[in-house]
Amino acid sequence: MQGEPDFVNGFFSWLWRASWEASVIVLLVLLVQGLLRQQLSPRWRSGLWVLVVLRLVLPCSVRSPISLYSWFESQSPVEAAPPAADTRPLGAKESDPLAVVVPNVGLLAKAHAGPVLRWAWLAGALTLPLCLIIGNYRLGRRVREQRLVTDGAVLSLLEDCKQEMGVRTPLAVVETDLVASPSLFGFIRPRLLLPSGLTRSFSLGELRFVFLHELAHVKRGDIPMNWLMTLTLMLHWFNPLVWYAYSRLRVERELACDALALQQAREAENRPYGQTMIKLLEGFSRPAVIPGLVGILENKTQMQRRISMIAKFKRTNHWSVAAMTALASLALVTLTDPPAGNGADEAAPSNPTGPPRILSSTPRTGDTEVDSGLQQVTVTFDRDMDTGGYSWTGGGPEFPGREDQRPQWRDKRTCVLPVKLEAAHYYRVGINAPSFQNFRSATGMAVIPTAIQFTTKGASLELKRKATHPQIVALTPKNGARDVDPSLAELRVTFNVPMGDGFSWTGGGPEYPSNPPGKKPYWTEDHLTCVLPVQLQPGSDYRLGLNSPSFKGFQSATGVPLEPVSYRFKTK
């Protein structure tokens, strides 16, 4: 599918991600059901499986730091060069304060699919719904040709049962050879389909139990849920765990309907209700799998479990604390996505869970025409800070701090350093350092060490270069390229000035290119080009970054960091 639009790539990216995330939920639901076997009622057990369906169909979800999937996309910084030496605040010699790191790409397996896999998915995604739609249409057409049940006693019993269950949905009854067990068919105005001869071979008391069970499906909204489950199968037909979850949900759904029917039935009716289910099993069979058809029977093995539950059923109006806690906890960690800072694009304005970030400074790093009459250097952070301390670090002639005036906090976010500047001069002002980290948020999180570098008016070209931001002059492949050869083994970035020893190739998740085992990024001898070894897949979109607000390993030889760059390309 070469040359497909971005929305196609976005769709497949969402599809693969939703499928593997749902697979994780399937395993967690099985674990929770095993641990809380006695505390989970049938209603709660079926509710847990609904989480799988929601994960499969949600186009997006709320980002949360407690998302389970953060574990799979974690960015664990790894030093790419020895840490900088200690620096001292206000007057001592300062070494490079900038952390030099490269993020780990995480544990998430890449979910890119080439054209062959996409065509294979499309074939399955078209075949399955076509078969189901044809089956549903044929059954619906034949059902509409059947005569409705007009027996007054049966219809009166149905109305009584509807009143008991609190169901107001109009429900026509059809006795037909088209089904082999009682089933609900339809969507907006469903029909109750009964096998031919059922009203004659079952007493009104037994029919009452059948009606209560089928009305429980209506009350629980199982028909629209059945359509939603079918939609997930159409999209995720390739995932065996989705099919397994679908079958388990069907079983738990029948148990939940039994429990709801028994909750409305009279006392001591557990046994006759169970006997009715056994009679149905002996005389009739399981319904066909059609989206609009919700039946009453499963296979014999599952019926044994249902009979056991029916025999032990006890009416209760109490909510299970363990069940509610389990469902809420699973929803919070599985229906949310990792914070945006965990992905390749870490350029969000503020990340409350990460270290404080500098929003602005005066002067800015890279300014080369600063007025020597400037008397203050200021820095503003993205959140309230601990105003009881600061670490303006540096020393020697490159540090402009005044010995006779102390720094002060203008407000909770802006700190002021009094300075004395000279014309035609280069200055470097550190903000925190490996050994001095008193710039902290109000919650105690330290600012990542960085520095403000600038020159005053009249400075030489050589001094200006020391303060100038490095610029990218070449990327291989080019940023935005759409036809990259998947056999490409290295990404290269070339700068306009010699760079330091560190690097920060940032990113994570399915859009970050895999690193070959045992191979690490490296610099060419002239320190102008950094090389990232990669393993690319065909027909895949890749996205990564060079530096970020939290990782600034790409710095010039004088320590000026590269402004964060977002880098994207696509393989053939």
Residue pairs with C-beta under 8 A, 6 or more apart in sequence:
1 8
1 115
1 118
1 119
1 539
2 115
2 539
2 572
3 482
9 541
9 570
12 113
12 118
12 121
13 111
13 510
13 511
13 541
14 59
15 121
15 235
15 236
16 111
16 112
16 113
16 510
17 111
17 510
18 55
18 56
18 57
18 58
18 236
19 56
19 236
19 238
19 239
19 242
20 109
20 111
21 55
21 69
21 334
22 52
22 55
22 56
22 236
22 239
22 241
22 242
22 245
23 239
23 241
23 242
24 68
24 69
24 334
25 51
25 52
25 55
25 330
25 334
26 52
26 241
26 242
26 244
26 245
27 241
28 330
28 334
29 48
29 49
29 51
29 52
29 245
29 330
32 40
32 48
32 326
32 330
33 40
33 45
33 48
36 322
36 323
36 326
39 320
39 322
39 323
40 48
40 320
40 322
40 323
40 326
41 259
41 320
41 323
42 252
42 255
42 256
42 258
42 259
42 309
43 256
43 259
43 260
44 320
44 323
44 324
44 326
44 327
45 252
45 255
45 256
46 249
46 252
46 253
46 255
46 256
47 327
48 326
48 327
48 330
49 245
49 248
49 249
49 252
50 225
50 249
51 327
51 330
51 331
51 334
51 335
52 242
52 245
52 249
53 225
53 228
53 229
53 232
53 245
53 249
54 335
55 334
55 335
56 232
56 235
56 236
56 242
57 228
57 231
57 232
58 335
60 337
61 335
61 336
61 337
62 335
62 336
62 337
63 336
63 337
63 338
63 339
63 340
64 332
64 336
64 337
64 338
64 339
65 338
65 339
65 353
66 332
66 333
66 336
67 333
67 334
67 336
67 337
67 338
67 339
68 333
68 334
69 337
69 338
70 338
70 339
70 342
71 107
72 106
72 107
72 108
73 106
73 107
73 108
73 338
73 342
73 343
73 508
73 509
74 104
74 106
74 107
74 342
74 508
75 103
75 104
75 106
75 342
75 506
75 507
75 508
76 103
76 104
77 99
77 101
77 102
77 103
77 104
77 551
78 101
78 102
78 103
78 104
79 100
79 101
80 100
80 101
80 102
80 501
80 502
80 503
80 504
80 520
80 521
80 553
81 100
81 500
81 501
81 502
81 553
83 99
83 100
83 434
84 95
84 96
84 97
84 98
84 99
84 100
84 433
84 434
84 449
85 95
85 96
85 434
86 95
86 433
86 434
86 435
86 436
87 93
87 94
87 95
87 97
87 393
87 394
87 395
87 430
87 433
87 434
87 435
87 436
88 94
88 393
88 395
88 433
88 435
88 436
89 391
89 392
89 393
89 394
89 433
89 436
89 438
90 392
90 393
90 394
90 395
90 399
90 401
90 403
91 395
91 399
91 401
91 403
92 393
92 395
93 395
93 396
94 393
94 394
94 395
94 396
94 398
94 399
94 428
94 430
94 433
95 433
96 500
96 555
96 559
97 393
97 430
97 431
97 432
97 433
97 434
97 449
97 450
97 451
98 449
98 450
98 451
98 502
98 552
98 553
98 555
98 559
98 561
99 448
99 449
99 551
99 552
99 553
100 500
100 501
100 502
100 503
100 504
100 553
100 555
101 502
101 504
101 551
101 553
102 503
102 504
102 505
102 506
102 521
102 551
102 553
103 504
103 505
103 506
103 507
103 508
103 551
104 508
105 507
105 508
105 512
105 513
105 514
105 515
106 508
106 509
106 512
108 508
108 509
108 510
110 510
110 514
110 537
110 540
111 510
112 510
112 537
112 539
112 540
112 541
113 121
113 539
113 540
114 537
114 538
114 539
114 540
115 538
115 539
118 539
120 238
121 238
124 237
124 238
125 234
125 235
125 237
128 233
128 234
128 237
129 234
132 230
132 234
132 290
132 291
135 288
135 290
136 290
136 291
136 292
136 293
139 178
139 185
139 288
139 290
139 292
139 293
140 185
140 186
140 292
142 178
143 174
143 176
143 178
143 185
143 191
143 193
146 174
146 175
146 176
146 178
147 174
148 172
148 173
148 174
149 155
149 173
149 174
149 175
149 194
149 199
151 199
153 204
154 173
154 199
154 204
154 207
155 173
157 204
157 207
157 208
157 211
158 171
158 173
158 192
158 211
160 208
161 208
161 211
161 212
161 215
162 168
162 171
162 215
164 212
164 264
165 212
165 215
165 216
165 218
165 219
165 260
165 264
166 219
167 215
167 218
167 219
169 189
169 190
169 218
170 189
171 190
171 191
171 192
171 215
171 218
172 189
172 191
172 192
173 191
173 192
173 194
174 191
174 192
174 193
174 194
175 193
175 194
175 195
175 196
175 197
175 198
175 199
176 193
176 194
176 195
176 196
177 195
177 196
178 193
179 185
179 193
179 194
179 195
179 287
179 293
179 295
180 195
180 284
180 285
180 286
180 287
181 195
181 280
181 284
181 285
181 286
181 287
181 295
181 296
181 297
182 192
182 193
182 194
182 195
182 198
182 210
182 213
182 214
182 280
182 284
182 295
182 296
183 192
183 193
183 214
183 287
183 293
183 294
183 295
183 296
184 190
184 191
184 192
184 193
184 214
184 217
184 218
184 222
184 223
184 293
184 294
184 295
185 191
185 193
185 290
185 292
185 293
185 294
186 223
186 292
187 223
187 224
187 227
187 292
190 218
190 223
190 292
192 211
192 214
194 210
195 284
198 207
198 210
198 284
199 207
201 283
202 210
202 276
202 279
205 272
206 272
206 276
206 279
209 261
209 265
209 269
209 272
209 273
209 276
209 277
210 276
210 280
210 296
212 261
212 264
212 265
213 257
213 258
213 261
213 296
214 294
214 296
215 261
216 256
216 257
216 258
216 260
216 261
217 223
217 253
217 257
217 294
219 260
220 253
220 256
220 257
220 260
222 253
222 257
222 294
223 292
223 294
225 253
226 291
226 292
226 293
226 294
227 291
227 292
229 246
229 249
230 291
232 242
232 246
233 242
233 243
233 246
236 242
237 243
250 298
251 298
251 302
251 305
254 296
254 297
254 298
254 302
254 306
255 305
255 306
255 309
257 296
258 273
258 277
258 306
258 309
258 310
258 313
259 309
259 313
261 273
262 269
262 270
262 273
262 310
262 313
262 315
263 315
265 273
267 315
270 310
270 311
270 313
271 311
273 310
274 307
274 310
274 311
277 296
277 303
277 306
277 307
277 310
278 303
278 307
280 296
280 297
281 297
281 300
281 303
284 297
285 297
286 295
286 297
286 298
286 299
287 293
287 295
287 297
297 303
298 306
339 351
339 353
340 346
340 348
340 351
341 348
341 351
341 353
341 354
341 550
342 508
342 509
343 507
343 508
343 509
343 511
344 506
344 507
344 508
344 509
344 511
344 512
344 543
344 544
344 545
344 566
345 543
345 545
345 566
346 506
346 545
346 548
346 549
346 550
346 551
346 564
347 545
347 548
347 549
347 564
347 566
348 549
349 359
349 382
350 357
350 382
350 383
351 357
351 549
351 550
352 383
354 445
354 550
355 441
355 445
355 446
355 447
355 448
355 550
356 381
356 382
356 383
356 385
356 439
356 440
356 441
356 445
356 446
356 447
357 381
357 382
357 447
357 549
357 550
358 379
358 380
358 381
358 382
358 431
358 447
358 450
359 380
359 381
359 382
359 413
360 379
360 380
361 377
361 378
361 379
361 380
361 452
362 374
362 376
362 377
362 378
363 370
363 374
363 377
363 452
363 454
364 452
364 454
365 451
365 452
365 453
365 454
365 467
365 469
365 560
365 561
366 453
366 454
366 467
366 468
366 469
366 560
367 454
367 455
367 467
368 454
368 455
368 459
368 464
368 467
368 468
369 455
369 456
369 457
370 421
370 454
370 455
370 456
370 457
371 421
371 456
371 457
372 421
372 422
372 423
372 425
372 456
372 457
373 421
374 419
374 421
375 418
375 419
375 420
376 416
376 417
376 418
376 419
377 400
377 416
377 417
377 419
377 429
377 452
378 410
378 414
378 415
378 416
378 417
379 414
379 415
379 417
379 431
379 452
380 413
380 414
381 413
381 414
381 439
381 441
381 447
382 413
383 413
383 441
383 442
384 412
384 413
384 441
384 442
385 409
385 412
385 413
385 415
385 439
385 440
385 441
385 442
386 438
386 440
386 441
386 442
386 444
387 409
387 412
389 438
389 439
389 440
390 407
390 409
390 415
390 438
390 439
391 430
391 431
391 432
391 433
391 436
391 437
391 438
391 439
392 401
392 407
392 415
392 417
392 429
392 430
392 431
393 429
393 430
393 431
393 432
393 433
393 436
393 449
394 401
394 428
394 429
394 430
394 451
397 425
398 426
398 427
398 428
399 427
399 428
399 429
399 430
400 419
400 420
400 421
400 427
400 429
401 407
401 417
401 418
401 419
401 429
402 418
402 419
402 420
405 418
406 418
407 415
407 416
407 417
407 418
408 415
408 416
409 415
409 416
410 416
412 442
415 439
417 429
419 427
419 429
421 427
421 456
422 456
423 456
423 457
423 458
424 455
424 456
424 457
424 458
424 459
424 460
424 463
425 455
425 456
425 459
425 463
426 453
426 454
426 455
426 459
426 463
426 466
426 467
427 453
427 454
427 455
427 456
428 451
428 452
428 453
428 559
429 451
429 452
429 453
430 449
430 450
430 451
431 439
431 447
431 449
431 450
431 451
431 452
432 438
432 439
432 446
432 447
432 448
432 449
432 450
433 449
434 449
437 446
437 447
437 449
439 446
439 447
440 446
440 447
441 447
448 550
448 552
450 552
450 561
451 559
453 466
453 467
453 558
453 559
453 560
454 467
455 463
455 464
455 466
455 467
465 497
465 558
466 556
466 558
466 560
467 558
467 560
468 497
468 556
468 560
469 556
469 560
469 561
469 562
469 563
470 495
470 496
470 497
470 499
470 554
470 555
470 556
470 560
470 561
470 562
471 495
471 496
471 497
472 493
472 494
472 495
472 496
472 546
472 562
472 565
473 494
473 495
473 496
474 492
474 493
474 494
475 491
475 492
475 493
475 494
475 567
476 490
476 491
476 492
476 493
477 484
477 488
477 491
477 569
478 569
479 565
479 567
479 568
479 569
480 568
480 569
481 569
481 570
482 569
482 570
483 570
483 571
483 572
484 536
484 569
484 570
484 571
484 572
485 571
485 572
486 536
486 537
486 538
486 539
486 540
486 571
486 572
487 536
488 534
488 536
488 571
489 516
489 533
489 534
489 535
490 531
490 532
490 533
490 534
491 513
491 531
491 532
491 534
492 529
492 530
492 531
492 532
493 529
493 530
493 532
493 546
494 528
494 529
495 528
495 529
495 554
495 556
495 562
497 528
497 556
497 557
498 526
498 527
498 528
498 556
498 557
499 523
499 527
499 528
499 530
499 554
499 555
499 556
499 557
500 527
500 555
500 556
500 557
500 559
501 523
501 527
502 553
502 554
502 555
503 521
503 523
503 530
503 553
503 554
504 545
504 546
504 547
504 548
504 551
504 552
504 553
504 554
505 521
505 532
505 544
505 545
505 546
506 544
506 545
506 546
506 547
506 548
506 551
506 564
507 543
507 544
507 545
511 541
511 542
511 543
511 544
512 542
512 543
512 544
513 532
513 534
513 535
513 536
513 542
513 544
514 534
514 535
514 536
515 532
515 533
515 534
515 535
516 533
516 534
516 535
519 533
520 533
521 530
521 531
521 532
521 533
522 530
522 531
523 529
523 530
523 531
524 530
524 531
527 557
530 554
536 542
536 571
537 571
538 571
538 572
539 570
539 571
539 572
540 570
540 571
541 568
541 569
541 570
542 568
542 569
542 570
542 571
543 566
543 567
543 568
544 567
545 564
545 565
545 566
545 567
546 554
546 562
546 564
546 565
546 567
547 553
547 554
547 561
547 562
547 563
547 564
547 565
548 564
549 564
552 561
552 562
554 561
554 562
555 561
555 562
